[in-house]
Amino acid sequence: SETNMEKGTLEGRVGVLNEQINTEKMNAEHIGKRMTAIHGEIADKKTKVSAYEEERSGIAAQVKESLERLAAAEEALKEKDEEIRALEEEIESGKGSIIDTLNEKASINARQQRYETMLEQVNVRRSEVCQKLLKYKSDESEQDGQLDELNRQLEEIEAEIASLGDAQAAAETRTEELEHEVRRLNKNLNDRQQEYHTSYTKLESLKNIAERYEGYGGSIRRVMEVRDRIHGIHGVVADLITVPKKYEIAVETALGGSIQNIVTDSEQTAKQLIEYLKKNRYGRATFLPLTSIGNKNTFNQDKALKEPGVLGLANSLVETDGQYEGLIRYLLGRVVVVDTIDNAIALARKFQYSLRIVTLEGELLSAGGSMTGGAFKNTSNLLGRKREIEELEGACTKALTDVDRIEQDLVMNEALLAESREELESLKSRRQESYLRQNTVRMSISRTEDKKEEIRESYGDLERENSQLEDQIREIGKSRNELAGEVIRLEGQNQDINSRLDSCHERLDTAKAEREDASKALSTVQLEASGLKQ
């Protein structure tokens, strides 16, 4: 390295200086020996001089001067020797300082190397910590992403649960409504079926009564039993007319016993039937042959029809087939129907009791002034049978129609109920699945949050470690800077020492040169002194 090269250079220079110093020492020894020899010679010369004082008296001044010069030369040589010694000591001291500086610098370099090793290790660990921090940050970001996704899924599931809850509530409400509707329809179906059975039972009973002509006289029943064998029997008067219920009592009262009269096509048929009754002793009956009953009876009190409470002639209040209109006019064409008995009495009185009047409640005012009324002991309504049968047939038809409609509605509602129950079960199942998914997502969120907390704690530990590593790096950097400053100081100090050594070497060289000159001057003086002595 550069320091080692510099160290080698300095050691080389120190070696050269040592050699020079050894040479100078040898020279100094030589000079010392010379000086000793010279001193001896001087002593000899002085002895000789004393012998030749007289001889030398002439040159005494020269000798004295020569001696002074010799003393001065010796003093100068001594001073140079002292100077050389001092310089050599200073050079040796500088070399020691250089060695000390080099040793201290080597120690600093070793410490620098240790710090570099420590810094490298710290940087490696910090790199690992930074990578882990980045990984933890990435993991935390990933966990945040997963939490966001899980929270989004949880919101969707909770919204789905709420929606399914609403749908389930609606389905439960609809199911309850359908169950209520099915129960209502079943009840209505049972009620309509019961109504049908009740009406059908009454209808069959009435039909049986009508077919057996119960309520009619025995002779009438006997005649009606042979209507299939004896042609020309049209039926009893009650069977041939249709009367609104409002007028049934009034018309039945107006007809009186005629309501059970048997209508035939001709007198011959009537005669044949009379013979049948006589022969079998079945009793008597009244027959109304259509060929003999005409339009003889006419009502000639038209003003009476305009009186208060008058509803019209009885024949106008009933309906019948066209072929029986004359017969009905014969039976009812002179009977006035009035709403109340008071109006009936007023009408009879006004027309001098010449009218046959019936009220809606069955009171009968006959021409001449007689009045018939009161409660009916026999509740049998011959005119109402046909109406009742038609009403019961209508009720049965309506009940059957209602039953069919209700059964259709029931089938439809039962299908809707089954569908609604299936939908409700499906919604419950889906809602349960949603709850399971909700619990699963919540558990995932909890695990993810725990993992995120672990990452956060590990991240905090790593951040603290990273902070400590950064502190160590700063401390190492500070120490390295201090060592670098110390190296710079040592290098400056070394340069100063080298500068001083260079200066010393220069001064030493100068001193040696000057000593050589002084030595030469001393030799010259000695020679001169020796010549003077001689």
MOJO-V873709 format. One line per field, one symbol per residue. psi: psi as a letter, one per 20 degrees, with the letter a starting at -180 (. if undefined). burial: b if it has 24 or more other ideal C-beta (glycine too) atoms within 12 Angstrom, else e. Layout:
psi=???
burial=???
//
This chain:
psi=rhghghgggghghhggggggggghgggggggggghggghgggggghghghhkghhjhhkghhggghgghgggghghhgghgggggghhghgggghgggggggghhggghggggggggggggghgghggggghggghgggggghggggggghgggggghhgggghgghggghgghggghgggggghgghggghggggggghgggggggggghilqirrhhghggihjhhhoqiohrrhhiiqppqhhjgggghghhciihjqpprhrhgggghhghhgggjljaqqpqnphiipblgoqpjmhhhijqpipirqhhijrqrqhijggghhghiijpppqgrhghgghggghkkkiqopqrhjjqpoqpiiqppabqpgoipnhhiggggggghggggggggggggghgghggghhghggggggggggggghgghhgghggggggggggggghhhgggghggghggggggghggggggggghggggggggggggggggghgggggggghgggggghhgghgghggggggghghhg.
burial=eeeeeeeeebeebbeebeebbeebeeebeebeeebeebeeebeebeeebeeeeeebeeeeeebeebbebbeebbebbeebbebbeebbebbeebbebbeebbeebeebbeebeebeeebeebeeebeebeeebeebeeebeebeeebeebeeebeebeebbeebeebbeebeeebeebeebbeebeebbeebbebbeebbebbeebeebbeebebbbebbbbbbebbeebebbbbbbbbbbbbbeebbbbbbbbbbebbbbbbbbeeebbebbbebbeeeeeeebbbbbbeebeeeeebebeebbebebbbbbbbbbbebeeebebbbbbbbbbbbbbbbbebbbebbebbeeebbbbbbbbbbbbeeeeeeeeeeeeeebbbbbbbbbeebeebbeebeebbeebeebbeebbebbeebeeebeebeeebeebeeebeebeeebeebeeebeebeeebeebeeebeebeeebeebeeebeebeeebeebbeebeebbeebeebbeebeebbeebeebbeebbebbebbbebbe
//
